[in-house]
Amino acid sequence: GMANFNKNLFVGVGGVEAINMSHFIGAVYGMENMMGRASNPLRSILNYASKTYLEKELDLWYVLTVMGTNKITGGLEMRGLYIGNDIECYNRACDLSLKVNFTLLEKAPKKVVVYLDEGEYHSTWLGNKAIYRTRMAIATGGELIILAPGVRKFGEDDQVDELIRQYGYVGTPAVMKAMEDSPILKENLSAVAHLIHGSSEGRFSVTYCPGHLTREEVEGVGFKYQDLNEVQKIYDTKVLKDGWNVKKDEENGTEEEFYYVSNPALGLWATQDRFKETEEKTERNAAVSISSQQVACDGSGGVGGWEKPPV
């Protein structure tokens, strides 16, 4: 949801098991339920552990900073400094971070185009940042197009690459069911979390345009595919500006509005109403049955081409 505070202790120094388990819990709860929210089930676990096991033994104080981009110079600057030994310190930092670090849109784009730098992004393991950094902004039934000239594999290592190819980005219910039946997935919670993070859960479609993966490979893991060179003729990253753009079709006399992100690592995007919604829901249904809405189409293997988003 939000970084820092006691997460830095339990997860940051807790070793690989703590890191993987925390990512798994957050993924199962849902990225769109977590991001930008100080209160969520994972944070509740950390707060309980802190109060029960740490605060009685240690005099813990936190120094939290909120960093933001200076609109004039483009450089990073400190926008807030919070010092305290309780949850109020963290909550106040989160309130400011939401205002500083999120780009809140008044309306949800029906189409978002994201560019992944060729020298930085070589796998979907890293490149799927394009999905989870923009997913809270994309309209239900919308489309995310990822221009990925440097992407040539799925996982950063051979084992994870194989797991992604085998199971795909096919949505939380299907991944959880696969984990039940697979000892290898049970031992690789980071991979399970990644598969869930990379799924749109059928709410919008994901079209990958990689420089070095085939249509069969991309559709085999659950995304739609388009040829990079052809798409770049339509969405020329040399002339696009970050934010809203309009593409004109001179032949038909029509216009298409879309939102462009040149580097997903530099921000988080969401619609304003995302944070006006009630947060009464603190638990997710743990059922693993696949929704009747999750109907694959276009040979996409699942998430990229579900016929209808879930209700």
SULVENUR-V844783 format. One record per residue. N is the residue number from 0. PSI is psi in whole degrees, 0 to 359 (NA if undefined). OMEGA is omega as a letter, one per 20 degrees, with the letter a starting at -180 (none if undefined). D_LAST is the distance of its C-alpha to the last C-alpha in Angstrom with 1 decimal. Layout:
n: {N;N}
psi: {PSI;PSI}
omega: {OMEGA;OMEGA}
d_last: {D_LAST;D_LAST}
This chain:
n: {0;1;2;3;4;5;6;7;8;9;10;11;12;13;14;15;16;17;18;19;20;21;22;23;24;25;26;27;28;29;30;31;32;33;34;35;36;37;38;39;40;41;42;43;44;45;46;47;48;49;50;51;52;53;54;55;56;57;58;59;60;61;62;63;64;65;66;67;68;69;70;71;72;73;74;75;76;77;78;79;80;81;82;83;84;85;86;87;88;89;90;91;92;93;94;95;96;97;98;99;100;101;102;103;104;105;106;107;108;109;110;111;112;113;114;115;116;117;118;119;120;121;122;123;124;125;126;127;128;129;130;131;132;133;134;135;136;137;138;139;140;141;142;143;144;145;146;147;148;149;150;151;152;153;154;155;156;157;158;159;160;161;162;163;164;165;166;167;168;169;170;171;172;173;174;175;176;177;178;179;180;181;182;183;184;185;186;187;188;189;190;191;192;193;194;195;196;197;198;199;200;201;202;203;204;205;206;207;208;209;210;211;212;213;214;215;216;217;218;219;220;221;222;223;224;225;226;227;228;229;230;231;232;233;234;235;236;237;238;239;240;241;242;243;244;245;246;247;248;249;250;251;252;253;254;255;256;257;258;259;260;261;262;263;264;265;266;267;268;269;270;271;272;273;274;275;276;277;278;279;280;281;282;283;284;285;286;287;288;289;290;291;292;293;294;295;296;297;298;299;300;301;302;303;304;305;306;307;308;309;310}
psi: {293;148;176;195;219;348;324;333;304;319;316;322;9;355;177;327;318;320;310;319;320;319;321;313;315;320;316;323;325;123;319;346;343;312;131;4;125;333;120;167;319;316;326;321;314;320;320;314;321;313;323;321;335;313;334;339;332;147;86;128;143;138;106;136;148;117;144;167;130;121;339;310;337;357;163;144;155;126;343;145;124;126;128;175;19;180;338;324;314;316;321;321;321;320;317;320;322;322;326;317;349;140;107;120;147;333;157;124;138;339;131;133;125;135;133;121;132;326;344;324;111;355;160;339;318;321;337;358;331;331;305;343;342;351;332;354;332;135;147;129;2;189;137;122;125;114;112;73;334;353;125;357;175;304;158;340;166;320;313;321;317;319;319;316;326;318;327;171;74;17;154;311;315;321;319;322;320;322;324;324;357;110;327;317;323;331;357;66;333;323;320;314;319;318;323;317;325;3;139;0;26;4;328;165;153;121;116;137;78;156;340;18;148;167;316;320;315;313;335;337;3;6;160;161;140;151;129;313;321;319;324;340;330;315;90;107;345;338;345;149;149;134;207;136;160;127;125;135;103;326;315;348;25;163;145;125;134;166;132;136;119;339;104;343;344;2;184;137;139;163;152;324;346;326;9;346;152;147;33;331;109;355;147;148;124;1;146;9;139;130;148;343;341;75;118;145;166;23;26;346;358;256;322;334;32;140;314;141;151;149;NA}
omega: {r;a;r;a;a;r;a;r;a;a;a;a;a;r;a;a;r;r;a;r;a;r;a;r;r;a;a;r;r;a;a;r;a;a;r;a;r;a;r;a;r;r;r;r;a;r;r;a;r;a;a;a;a;a;r;a;a;r;a;r;a;r;a;r;r;a;r;a;r;a;a;a;a;a;r;r;r;r;r;r;a;a;a;a;r;a;a;r;a;a;r;r;r;r;r;a;r;r;a;a;r;r;a;a;r;r;a;r;r;r;r;r;a;r;r;a;a;a;a;a;a;a;r;r;r;a;a;r;r;a;a;r;a;a;a;r;a;r;r;a;a;a;r;r;a;r;a;a;a;a;a;a;a;r;r;r;a;a;a;r;r;r;r;r;a;a;r;r;a;r;a;a;a;r;r;r;r;a;r;a;a;r;a;r;r;a;a;a;r;r;r;r;a;r;r;r;a;r;r;a;r;a;r;a;r;r;r;r;a;r;a;r;a;r;a;r;a;r;r;r;r;r;r;a;r;a;a;a;a;a;r;r;a;a;a;a;r;a;a;r;r;a;a;r;r;r;a;r;a;a;a;a;a;r;r;r;r;a;a;r;a;r;a;a;a;a;r;a;r;r;a;a;r;a;r;a;r;r;r;a;a;r;r;r;a;a;a;r;a;a;r;r;a;a;a;r;r;r;a;a;r;a;a;a;r;a;a;r;r;a;none}
d_last: {23.8;27.3;30.4;33.8;35.2;35.5;33.2;36.2;38.2;36.1;34.3;36.7;39.7;38.1;38.4;36.1;34.6;33.5;32.0;30.1;28.9;27.7;25.8;24.2;23.2;21.7;19.7;18.3;17.4;15.6;17.2;15.0;15.7;19.4;20.8;23.0;22.8;26.0;24.5;22.5;23.2;25.4;27.4;27.9;29.4;31.7;32.7;33.6;35.6;37.3;38.4;39.4;41.2;42.1;42.9;45.6;47.4;47.0;47.4;44.3;43.9;41.3;42.0;38.7;38.6;36.1;36.9;36.0;37.2;40.0;39.1;42.7;44.0;40.8;41.9;40.3;41.5;41.0;39.1;39.2;41.1;40.3;42.6;42.1;41.9;38.8;35.1;35.8;37.3;34.1;31.8;34.0;33.9;30.1;30.0;32.3;30.7;27.4;29.4;31.6;29.6;26.2;26.0;23.8;22.7;22.4;19.7;17.3;18.9;17.3;19.8;21.5;24.7;26.2;29.7;30.9;34.6;36.5;38.8;36.3;33.3;34.3;31.4;27.6;28.2;29.4;27.8;24.2;25.0;23.8;20.3;20.1;22.4;20.3;16.6;16.2;17.5;15.7;13.3;9.8;10.9;14.4;17.1;19.4;22.9;25.2;28.9;30.6;34.2;35.3;32.7;34.5;32.8;29.8;31.3;34.2;36.1;36.6;35.0;31.7;31.8;32.2;29.3;26.9;28.2;27.9;24.4;22.6;19.7;17.1;14.6;15.2;15.0;17.3;19.6;20.0;20.9;23.3;24.8;25.5;27.6;29.2;32.0;32.2;28.6;29.4;32.4;30.5;27.9;28.2;27.1;24.2;23.1;23.7;21.6;18.6;19.5;19.7;16.2;13.5;11.0;9.9;8.8;12.2;15.1;18.4;21.7;24.8;28.2;30.7;34.4;35.3;32.6;32.2;29.4;29.5;29.3;26.4;24.3;25.4;23.6;20.2;20.7;21.6;25.3;27.5;31.2;32.1;35.1;33.4;30.6;33.1;34.9;31.9;31.1;34.5;34.2;37.9;37.1;33.6;33.4;31.0;28.4;27.6;29.3;29.6;30.4;32.5;32.9;36.5;36.6;33.7;34.2;30.5;29.1;26.2;25.3;24.1;24.5;27.0;27.6;31.0;30.8;27.6;30.0;31.2;28.2;24.7;22.5;19.7;18.8;20.6;17.8;16.5;19.5;19.4;16.3;17.4;18.2;18.4;16.2;18.9;17.9;15.2;14.6;17.2;16.2;16.5;15.1;13.2;9.8;10.4;8.1;10.7;13.3;16.2;18.0;21.1;22.5;20.7;20.4;16.7;15.0;16.8;15.9;12.7;12.3;8.6;6.5;3.8;0.0}
